[in-house]
Amino acid sequence: MIDCGVDPAHVIRAALRRAVKNWELGSEFVPPSEEQRTRITEWRARTSLAVDAPALNALLRAHDPLDVLSKWALVRGQIEPRVWAEIDILLDEIAVRAAAQNAEKDTPETCL
């Protein structure tokens, strides 16, 4: 991405926007993935996310009755897989565009 002039943080934010576009918080708790996340702080995104209050309250009552977890901890398992899927789509789009540009230039350089 960086070789193609694409800021990874922009990809993350675009993926998040796409992931939440038609998403609604469900009432079932989904544990977050245990997969290791990037330690590169520039690739992280901070955001606010509007969610349905009754759905969030149902999650709170069922899975955090003492209100000790962050709200994000209750939502993360539902939204992160969507964000990762959108990241994969964006990376494919970047690769296709880079390949097309390289084909036009007829150079052996590649991006991604």
Residue frames as a rotation matrix with the C-alpha (Angstrom) as fourth column:
MET 1
0.567 0.824 0.000 0.00
0.824 -0.567 0.000 0.00
0.000 0.000 -1.000 0.00
ILE 2
0.487 -0.437 -0.756 2.68
0.168 -0.803 0.572 2.45
-0.857 -0.405 -0.318 0.99
ASP 3
-0.601 -0.750 0.277 4.59
0.379 0.038 0.925 1.79
-0.704 0.660 0.261 -2.25
CYS 4
-0.330 0.579 0.745 1.42
0.908 -0.021 0.419 2.69
0.259 0.815 -0.519 -4.12
GLY 5
-0.858 -0.066 0.509 1.03
0.006 -0.993 -0.118 5.92
0.513 -0.098 0.853 -2.19
VAL 6
0.217 0.976 -0.037 -1.89
-0.054 0.050 0.997 4.68
0.975 -0.214 0.063 -0.12
ASP 7
-0.554 -0.339 0.761 -1.90
-0.722 -0.259 -0.641 5.52
0.415 -0.904 -0.101 3.58
PRO 8
-0.730 0.254 -0.635 -2.90
0.323 0.946 0.006 2.39
0.602 -0.201 -0.773 5.54
ALA 9
-0.810 0.455 -0.369 -4.85
0.255 -0.293 -0.921 4.53
-0.528 -0.841 0.121 8.02
HIS 10
-0.512 0.640 -0.573 -7.03
-0.820 -0.563 0.104 5.75
-0.256 0.523 0.813 5.15
VAL 11
-0.549 0.283 -0.786 -7.76
-0.312 0.804 0.507 2.14
0.775 0.524 -0.353 4.17
ILE 12
-0.831 0.213 -0.514 -8.76
0.542 0.517 -0.663 1.33
0.125 -0.829 -0.545 7.74
ARG 13
-0.680 0.592 -0.433 -11.09
-0.158 -0.695 -0.702 4.33
-0.716 -0.409 0.566 7.99
ALA 14
-0.462 0.514 -0.722 -12.63
-0.873 -0.120 0.473 3.62
0.157 0.849 0.504 4.57
ALA 15
-0.684 0.181 -0.707 -13.18
0.075 0.981 0.178 -0.02
0.726 0.069 -0.685 5.55
LEU 16
-0.828 0.388 -0.405 -14.88
0.453 0.039 -0.891 1.06
-0.330 -0.921 -0.208 8.77
ARG 17
-0.561 0.644 -0.520 -17.16
-0.633 -0.738 -0.231 3.48
-0.533 0.200 0.822 6.90
ARG 18
-0.440 0.374 -0.816 -18.12
-0.699 0.428 0.573 0.76
0.564 0.823 0.073 4.43
ALA 19
-0.822 0.038 -0.568 -18.59
0.262 0.911 -0.319 -1.86
0.506 -0.411 -0.758 7.16
VAL 20
-0.738 0.533 -0.413 -21.07
0.404 -0.141 -0.904 0.21
-0.540 -0.834 -0.111 9.17
LYS 21
-0.912 0.357 -0.201 -22.97
-0.399 -0.664 0.632 1.63
0.092 0.657 0.748 6.21
ASN 22
-0.032 0.945 -0.326 -25.79
-0.635 0.232 0.737 -0.94
0.772 0.230 0.592 6.40
TRP 23
-0.566 -0.284 -0.774 -24.94
0.326 0.786 -0.526 -2.58
0.757 -0.550 -0.352 9.73
GLU 24
0.313 0.626 0.715 -27.13
-0.625 -0.431 0.651 -2.71
0.715 -0.651 0.256 12.79
LEU 25
-0.691 -0.561 0.455 -26.07
-0.694 0.339 -0.636 -3.96
0.202 -0.755 -0.623 16.20
GLY 26
-0.031 0.648 -0.761 -27.56
-0.107 0.755 0.647 -7.34
0.994 0.101 0.046 16.94
SER 27
0.552 0.361 0.751 -28.76
-0.745 -0.192 0.639 -8.40
0.375 -0.913 0.163 20.36
GLU 28
0.952 -0.252 -0.176 -26.45
0.291 0.921 0.259 -11.44
0.097 -0.298 0.950 20.53
PHE 29
0.563 -0.826 -0.033 -22.97
-0.594 -0.432 0.679 -11.08
-0.575 -0.362 -0.733 22.00
VAL 30
0.901 -0.427 -0.080 -20.19
0.211 0.590 -0.779 -12.14
0.380 0.685 0.622 19.61
PRO 31
0.627 -0.725 -0.286 -16.81
0.324 -0.091 0.942 -12.56
-0.709 -0.682 0.178 21.29
PRO 32
0.670 -0.450 -0.591 -14.04
-0.712 -0.614 -0.339 -10.63
-0.210 0.648 -0.732 19.53
SER 33
0.807 -0.452 -0.380 -11.45
0.070 0.713 -0.698 -12.57
0.586 0.537 0.607 17.58
GLU 34
0.812 -0.578 -0.079 -8.35
0.146 0.070 0.987 -13.60
-0.564 -0.813 0.141 19.46
GLU 35
0.497 -0.645 0.580 -6.16
0.829 0.158 -0.536 -12.97
0.255 0.747 0.614 16.39
GLN 36
-0.188 -0.682 -0.707 -3.25
0.753 -0.562 0.342 -10.63
-0.631 -0.468 0.619 16.92
ARG 37
0.872 0.468 0.145 -3.82
0.469 -0.710 -0.526 -7.12
-0.144 0.526 -0.838 15.72
THR 38
0.305 -0.782 0.543 -1.28
0.526 -0.337 -0.781 -4.76
0.794 0.524 0.308 14.28
ARG 39
0.296 -0.312 -0.903 1.05
0.877 -0.287 0.386 -3.02
-0.380 -0.906 0.189 16.66
ILE 40
-0.721 -0.498 0.483 1.66
0.667 -0.688 0.286 -0.24
0.190 0.528 0.828 14.15
THR 41
-0.363 0.617 -0.698 -0.19
0.582 -0.434 -0.688 2.61
-0.728 -0.656 -0.201 15.78
GLU 42
-0.722 0.078 -0.687 -0.44
-0.459 -0.797 0.392 4.63
-0.517 0.599 0.612 12.57
TRP 43
-0.849 0.396 -0.350 -2.65
-0.114 0.510 0.853 1.85
0.517 0.763 -0.388 11.14
ARG 44
-0.603 0.661 -0.447 -5.19
0.779 0.368 -0.507 2.07
-0.170 -0.654 -0.737 13.94
ALA 45
-0.543 0.512 0.665 -8.34
0.112 -0.741 0.662 4.11
0.832 0.434 0.345 13.72
ARG 46
-0.839 0.384 -0.387 -10.24
0.374 -0.110 -0.921 5.81
-0.396 -0.917 -0.051 16.49
THR 47
-0.728 0.650 0.216 -13.88
-0.023 -0.339 0.941 6.40
0.685 0.680 0.262 15.85
SER 48
-0.621 0.704 0.344 -17.30
-0.500 -0.017 -0.866 6.83
-0.604 -0.710 0.363 17.35
LEU 49
-0.904 0.369 -0.218 -20.00
0.062 0.616 0.785 4.48
0.423 0.696 -0.580 16.26
ALA 50
-0.417 0.845 0.336 -23.70
-0.907 -0.361 -0.217 5.15
-0.062 -0.395 0.916 16.67
VAL 51
-0.920 0.156 -0.361 -25.58
0.100 0.980 0.170 2.02
0.380 0.120 -0.917 17.69
ASP 52
0.017 1.000 0.016 -29.16
-0.098 -0.014 0.995 1.17
0.995 -0.019 0.097 18.50
ALA 53
-0.441 -0.222 0.869 -29.62
-0.803 -0.335 -0.493 1.99
0.401 -0.916 -0.031 22.20
PRO 54
0.558 0.679 0.477 -32.10
-0.819 0.543 0.185 -0.85
-0.133 -0.494 0.859 22.95
ALA 55
0.802 -0.324 -0.502 -29.77
0.024 0.857 -0.515 -3.41
0.597 0.400 0.695 21.34
LEU 56
-0.264 -0.943 0.203 -26.79
-0.181 -0.158 -0.971 -2.07
0.947 -0.293 -0.129 23.30
ASN 57
-0.168 0.280 0.945 -28.81
-0.974 -0.194 -0.115 -2.11
0.151 -0.940 0.305 26.52
ALA 58
0.875 0.478 -0.075 -29.80
-0.471 0.877 0.094 -5.73
0.110 -0.047 0.993 25.87
LEU 59
0.372 -0.831 -0.413 -26.12
0.190 0.504 -0.843 -6.64
0.909 0.235 0.345 25.42
LEU 60
-0.425 -0.527 0.736 -25.23
-0.555 -0.490 -0.672 -4.75
0.715 -0.694 -0.085 28.60
ARG 61
0.288 0.633 0.718 -27.91
-0.958 0.195 0.211 -6.50
-0.007 -0.749 0.663 30.65
ALA 62
0.965 0.192 -0.177 -27.01
-0.214 0.971 -0.110 -9.96
0.151 0.144 0.978 29.35
HIS 63
0.583 -0.799 -0.144 -23.21
0.595 0.541 -0.595 -9.77
0.553 0.261 0.791 29.16
ASP 64
-0.598 -0.789 0.138 -22.07
0.464 -0.481 -0.744 -6.89
0.653 -0.381 0.654 31.35
PRO 65
0.421 0.900 -0.117 -24.63
0.625 -0.194 0.756 -6.32
0.658 -0.391 -0.644 34.11
LEU 66
0.378 -0.338 -0.862 -22.02
0.805 -0.340 0.487 -4.63
-0.458 -0.878 0.143 36.30
ASP 67
0.976 0.029 0.216 -21.11
0.161 -0.764 -0.625 -2.20
0.147 0.644 -0.750 33.49
VAL 68
0.498 -0.864 -0.079 -17.37
-0.016 -0.100 0.995 -2.91
-0.867 -0.494 -0.064 33.79
LEU 69
-0.166 -0.534 0.829 -16.60
0.855 0.341 0.390 -3.45
-0.491 0.774 0.400 30.10
SER 70
-0.739 -0.029 -0.673 -16.27
-0.270 -0.903 0.336 -0.74
-0.617 0.430 0.659 27.53
LYS 71
0.391 0.914 -0.113 -19.19
-0.418 0.067 -0.906 -0.49
-0.820 0.401 0.408 25.14
TRP 72
0.169 -0.426 -0.889 -16.71
-0.980 0.027 -0.198 -1.23
0.108 0.904 -0.413 22.34
ALA 73
-0.809 -0.495 0.317 -15.89
-0.547 0.831 -0.101 -4.59
-0.213 -0.255 -0.943 23.96
LEU 74
-0.226 0.822 0.523 -19.53
0.021 0.541 -0.841 -5.58
-0.974 -0.179 -0.139 23.52
VAL 75
0.685 0.534 -0.496 -19.77
-0.390 -0.306 -0.869 -4.35
-0.615 0.789 -0.002 19.92
ARG 76
-0.096 -0.902 -0.422 -16.34
-0.865 -0.134 0.483 -5.31
-0.492 0.411 -0.767 18.58
GLY 77
-0.633 -0.186 0.751 -17.07
-0.007 0.972 0.235 -8.97
-0.774 0.143 -0.617 17.86
GLN 78
0.358 0.849 0.387 -19.96
0.530 0.156 -0.833 -8.00
-0.768 0.504 -0.394 15.59
ILE 79
0.890 0.082 -0.448 -18.24
-0.221 -0.783 -0.581 -5.22
-0.399 0.616 -0.679 13.64
GLU 80
0.033 -0.994 -0.101 -14.60
-0.610 -0.100 0.786 -6.29
-0.792 0.035 -0.610 13.30
PRO 81
-0.299 -0.171 0.939 -15.22
0.478 0.825 0.302 -9.19
-0.826 0.539 -0.165 10.88
ARG 82
0.716 0.604 0.349 -17.10
0.629 -0.343 -0.698 -6.77
-0.302 0.719 -0.626 8.63
VAL 83
0.730 -0.522 -0.441 -14.22
-0.492 -0.850 0.191 -4.28
-0.474 0.078 -0.877 8.78
TRP 84
-0.266 -0.877 0.400 -11.65
-0.270 0.466 0.843 -6.99
-0.925 0.117 -0.361 7.92
ALA 85
0.074 0.368 0.927 -13.79
0.784 0.553 -0.282 -8.11
-0.616 0.748 -0.247 4.98
GLU 86
0.955 0.294 -0.023 -13.92
0.231 -0.794 -0.562 -4.53
-0.183 0.531 -0.827 3.71
ILE 87
0.306 -0.925 -0.226 -10.14
-0.591 -0.371 0.716 -4.19
-0.746 -0.086 -0.660 4.14
ASP 88
-0.326 -0.404 0.855 -9.69
0.324 0.802 0.503 -7.29
-0.888 0.440 -0.130 1.95
ILE 89
0.520 0.600 0.608 -11.98
0.797 -0.085 -0.598 -5.78
-0.307 0.796 -0.522 -0.69
LEU 90
0.916 -0.201 -0.347 -10.12
-0.236 -0.970 -0.060 -2.46
-0.324 0.137 -0.936 -0.60
LEU 91
-0.043 -0.988 0.151 -6.74
-0.391 0.156 0.907 -4.19
-0.920 -0.020 -0.393 -0.90
ASP 92
-0.134 0.081 0.988 -8.03
0.741 0.670 0.046 -6.09
-0.658 0.738 -0.150 -3.93
GLU 93
0.849 0.499 0.173 -9.27
0.497 -0.643 -0.583 -2.82
-0.180 0.581 -0.794 -5.45
ILE 94
0.592 -0.718 -0.366 -5.87
-0.528 -0.689 0.497 -1.19
-0.609 -0.101 -0.787 -4.85
ALA 95
-0.284 -0.730 0.621 -4.08
0.029 0.641 0.767 -4.17
-0.958 0.236 -0.161 -6.42
VAL 96
0.241 0.458 0.856 -6.32
0.873 0.283 -0.398 -4.10
-0.424 0.843 -0.331 -9.50
ARG 97
0.984 0.134 -0.118 -5.80
0.084 -0.931 -0.354 -0.35
-0.158 0.338 -0.928 -9.99
ALA 98
0.286 -0.953 -0.100 -2.05
-0.540 -0.246 0.805 -0.67
-0.792 -0.176 -0.584 -9.46
ALA 99
-0.250 -0.340 0.906 -1.87
0.454 0.786 0.420 -3.51
-0.855 0.516 -0.043 -11.99
ALA 100
0.617 0.552 0.561 -3.84
0.761 -0.234 -0.606 -1.45
-0.203 0.800 -0.564 -14.50
GLN 101
0.889 -0.335 -0.312 -1.56
-0.328 -0.941 0.078 1.55
-0.320 0.033 -0.947 -14.00
ASN 102
-0.047 -0.958 0.282 1.52
-0.344 0.280 0.896 -0.62
-0.938 -0.054 -0.343 -14.35
ALA 103
0.020 0.127 0.992 0.15
0.764 0.638 -0.097 -2.18
-0.645 0.759 -0.085 -17.50
GLU 104
0.930 0.344 0.125 -0.40
0.351 -0.739 -0.576 1.30
-0.106 0.579 -0.808 -18.95
LYS 105
0.621 -0.766 -0.166 3.15
-0.671 -0.629 0.392 2.30
-0.405 -0.133 -0.905 -18.05
ASP 106
0.872 -0.260 -0.416 4.45
-0.060 0.785 -0.617 -1.10
0.486 0.562 0.669 -19.19
THR 107
-0.073 -0.886 0.458 6.88
-0.827 -0.203 -0.524 -1.21
0.558 -0.417 -0.718 -16.28
PRO 108
-0.200 -0.045 -0.979 7.84
0.168 0.983 -0.079 -4.22
0.965 -0.180 -0.189 -14.21
GLU 109
-0.925 -0.118 0.362 7.09
-0.306 -0.339 -0.890 -2.39
0.227 -0.933 0.277 -10.93
THR 110
-0.174 0.907 -0.383 4.17
0.412 0.421 0.808 -3.66
0.894 -0.017 -0.447 -8.88
CYS 111
-0.582 0.141 0.801 2.19
-0.721 -0.545 -0.428 -2.37
0.376 -0.826 0.419 -5.96
LEU 112
0.256 0.575 0.777 0.92
-0.857 0.507 -0.093 -4.94
-0.447 -0.642 0.623 -3.48
